[in-house]
């Protein structure tokens, strides 16, 4: 006889603890006034509140788009929107979801070797982003980065080394400053900038 009363009391207590969490969820997930919440502060309801494209792009990549990830696996899981052949074993790809139009990818031999963006955000972990001047990047990175030129001497970029990987900020075609921010192994990202996309 007392079992239904215990079940009802337990259900009421559980519901009482869930309702406040649900009501507080969107307020906690909402970005602070004048900006967006960092990815680490986002809750499961962040996608319902606003877009959820990456706020930080590191030399490891962003989200599921991790350097070394398999093109086949990302495609099978619905994370790739389109692909286009590049030079030799390189394939370029666009991403799906709220990150579509934010990140561009390059795969070599089926593995992710470059994640890039022409938008801000995302920013580097140090706070550098597309739209900044090279002088602003020098102020952010100091001795950790350097302004470089390609082998042909007709383009410059700002390079930051992180182990065997790099952050590379290249110029904009029609205005001064950074137009593209990309990350990946130096053997691919830096080499392509210095030598051009050789096969």
SEFIMAR-654428 format. One record per residue (C-alpha): residue in three letters; residue number from 0; z, x negated, y negated. Coordinates in steps of 0.001 Angstrom, whole numbers, plus 500000, padded with zeros to 6 digits. Example, Ala and Ser with C-alpha at 12.3 -4.5 7.8 and 13.67 -1.06 7.14 Angstrom:
BEGIN
R   rest    nr       zz       xx       yy
R    ALA     0   507800   487700   504500
R    SER     1   507140   486330   501060
//
This chain:
BEGIN
R   rest    nr       zz       xx       yy
R    UNK     0   500000   500000   500000
R    UNK     1   500788   497213   497580
R    UNK     2   497621   495242   498406
R    UNK     3   495289   497262   496073
R    UNK     4   497795   496833   493210
R    UNK     5   497893   493079   493772
R    UNK     6   494082   492920   493823
R    UNK     7   493834   494965   490608
R    UNK     8   496458   492792   488882
R    UNK     9   494674   489596   489984
R    UNK    10   491329   490959   488793
R    UNK    11   492809   491965   485424
R    UNK    12   494372   488517   484959
R    UNK    13   491104   486790   485888
R    UNK    14   489150   489027   483529
R    UNK    15   491688   488378   480772
R    UNK    16   491156   484631   481091
R    UNK    17   487370   484900   481283
R    UNK    18   486747   487175   478324
R    UNK    19   488289   484902   475666
R    UNK    20   486350   481923   477064
R    UNK    21   483118   483900   476904
R    UNK    22   483795   485092   473371
R    UNK    23   484689   481574   472231
R    UNK    24   481719   480003   474039
R    UNK    25   478974   480486   471437
R    UNK    26   481252   479468   468556
R    UNK    27   482233   476309   470394
R    UNK    28   478630   475573   471315
R    UNK    29   477265   476270   467838
R    UNK    30   476234   473206   465864
R    UNK    31   478348   472190   462896
R    UNK    32   477145   473419   459521
R    UNK    33   474316   471250   458216
R    UNK    34   473395   469622   461533
R    UNK    35   473126   469914   465273
R    UNK    36   475785   469169   467818
R    UNK    37   475360   465924   469746
R    UNK    38   474207   466451   473317
R    UNK    39   477620   465328   474588
R    UNK    40   479299   468182   472685
R    UNK    41   476990   470919   473899
R    UNK    42   478281   473535   476287
R    UNK    43   476305   475576   478817
R    UNK    44   475514   478155   476144
R    UNK    45   473871   475653   473762
R    UNK    46   470397   476707   474875
R    UNK    47   471130   480306   473900
R    UNK    48   472435   479260   470478
R    UNK    49   469626   476879   469501
R    UNK    50   467119   474407   470812
R    UNK    51   468343   471761   473187
R    UNK    52   465884   468917   472907
R    UNK    53   467395   465451   473048
R    UNK    54   469445   464280   470098
R    UNK    55   469624   460692   471381
R    UNK    56   466889   458659   473044
R    UNK    57   468177   455486   474713
R    UNK    58   466485   452669   476613
R    UNK    59   467422   454641   479747
R    UNK    60   465411   457659   478540
R    UNK    61   466608   461190   477734
R    UNK    62   467869   463946   480019
R    UNK    63   465916   464101   483296
R    UNK    64   463298   461793   481783
R    UNK    65   464950   458560   482917
R    UNK    66   463094   455271   483027
R    UNK    67   462028   454753   486643
R    UNK    68   461888   458491   487442
R    UNK    69   459105   459640   489747
R    UNK    70   456164   461561   488272
R    UNK    71   455837   463492   491543
R    UNK    72   459508   464546   491499
R    UNK    73   459472   465538   487808
R    UNK    74   456289   467555   488392
R    UNK    75   457699   469266   491500
R    UNK    76   460812   470254   489539
R    UNK    77   458778   471795   486701
R    UNK    78   459532   469132   484078
R    UNK    79   455921   468052   483441
R    UNK    80   453555   470242   481416
R    UNK    81   450338   468196   481463
R    UNK    82   449041   464802   482503
R    UNK    83   446160   462653   481283
R    UNK    84   444850   459467   482853
R    UNK    85   445469   456281   480924
R    UNK    86   444244   452784   481528
R    UNK    87   444365   451636   485154
R    UNK    88   447512   452891   486937
R    UNK    89   448940   454510   483763
R    UNK    90   449277   458288   483395
R    UNK    91   450434   459968   480175
R    UNK    92   452364   463242   480335
R    UNK    93   453897   465981   478240
R    UNK    94   457205   467641   478994
R    UNK    95   458244   471263   479419
R    UNK    96   460898   473515   477966
R    UNK    97   462527   473020   474597
R    UNK    98   461607   469323   474682
R    UNK    99   457878   470137   474758
R    UNK   100   456234   468604   471728
R    UNK   101   459221   466277   471250
R    UNK   102   458827   463713   474047
R    UNK   103   455717   462001   475379
R    UNK   104   455849   460035   478621
R    UNK   105   453927   457205   480264
R    UNK   106   454032   456487   483993
R    UNK   107   452757   453347   485711
R    UNK   108   452180   453540   489453
R    UNK   109   453972   456907   489490
R    UNK   110   457181   455695   487781
R    UNK   111   458320   456466   484220
R    UNK   112   457967   453366   482018
R    UNK   113   457960   454835   478509
R    UNK   114   459526   457737   476652
R    UNK   115   458389   458203   473065
R    UNK   116   458614   460614   470170
R    UNK   117   457021   461232   466790
R    UNK   118   459841   463560   465675
R    UNK   119   463397   463244   464405
R    UNK   120   465636   463967   466203
R    UNK   121   465898   462321   468635
R    UNK   122   467533   459210   467205
R    UNK   123   468454   455909   468795
R    UNK   124   472117   455391   469735
R    UNK   125   472451   453398   466487
R    UNK   126   471063   456311   464435
R    UNK   127   467504   455067   463777
R    UNK   128   464660   457609   463824
R    UNK   129   461084   458437   462958
R    UNK   130   460620   458752   459204
R    UNK   131   462858   455812   458273
R    UNK   132   461564   452691   456572
R    UNK   133   461612   449317   458299
R    UNK   134   464171   448205   455680
R    UNK   135   466472   451051   456797
R    UNK   136   466086   449888   460411
R    UNK   137   467004   446334   459385
R    UNK   138   470112   447691   457649
R    UNK   139   471091   449598   460819
R    UNK   140   470405   446873   463393
R    UNK   141   470924   443598   461525
R    UNK   142   470427   440654   463873
R    UNK   143   469963   442914   466901
R    UNK   144   466419   443788   465833
R    UNK   145   463395   442152   464253
R    UNK   146   460135   443037   462552
R    UNK   147   457197   441935   464726
R    UNK   148   453392   441966   464490
R    UNK   149   450877   442569   467238
R    UNK   150   448713   439722   468535
R    UNK   151   445745   440902   466453
R    UNK   152   447905   440770   463325
R    UNK   153   446882   444236   462168
R    UNK   154   450048   446243   462981
R    UNK   155   453786   445769   462622
R    UNK   156   456753   447319   464357
R    UNK   157   460500   446991   464553
R    UNK   158   461792   445786   467940
R    UNK   159   465309   446024   469377
R    UNK   160   465977   444367   472746
R    UNK   161   468568   445822   475131
R    UNK   162   468505   443656   478229
R    UNK   163   465055   443903   479804
R    UNK   164   464290   447088   477863
R    UNK   165   463392   447733   474241
R    UNK   166   463470   450268   471456
R    UNK   167   460206   449987   469515
R    UNK   168   459559   451665   466167
R    UNK   169   455887   451538   465180
R    UNK   170   454272   452356   461857
R    UNK   171   452816   455622   460670
R    UNK   172   449021   455784   460260
R    UNK   173   449046   457321   456759
R    UNK   174   452408   456554   455158
R    UNK   175   454873   453656   455121
R    UNK   176   457686   453576   457657
R    UNK   177   458252   454608   461247
R    UNK   178   455811   457060   462805
R    UNK   179   456657   456629   466482
R    UNK   180   459802   455640   468398
R    UNK   181   459512   454601   472046
R    UNK   182   461732   453103   474707
R    UNK   183   461202   451445   478056
R    UNK   184   460847   448098   479790
R    UNK   185   459724   445268   477497
R    UNK   186   457100   444381   480113
R    UNK   187   455373   447674   479330
R    UNK   188   456378   448904   475847
R    UNK   189   456488   445606   473961
R    UNK   190   453533   444149   475849
R    UNK   191   451357   447175   475038
R    UNK   192   452184   446886   471351
R    UNK   193   451561   443147   471195
R    UNK   194   448443   443029   473385
R    UNK   195   447117   446581   473265
R    UNK   196   446874   448917   476251
R    UNK   197   445184   446556   478686
R    UNK   198   444313   447653   482208
//
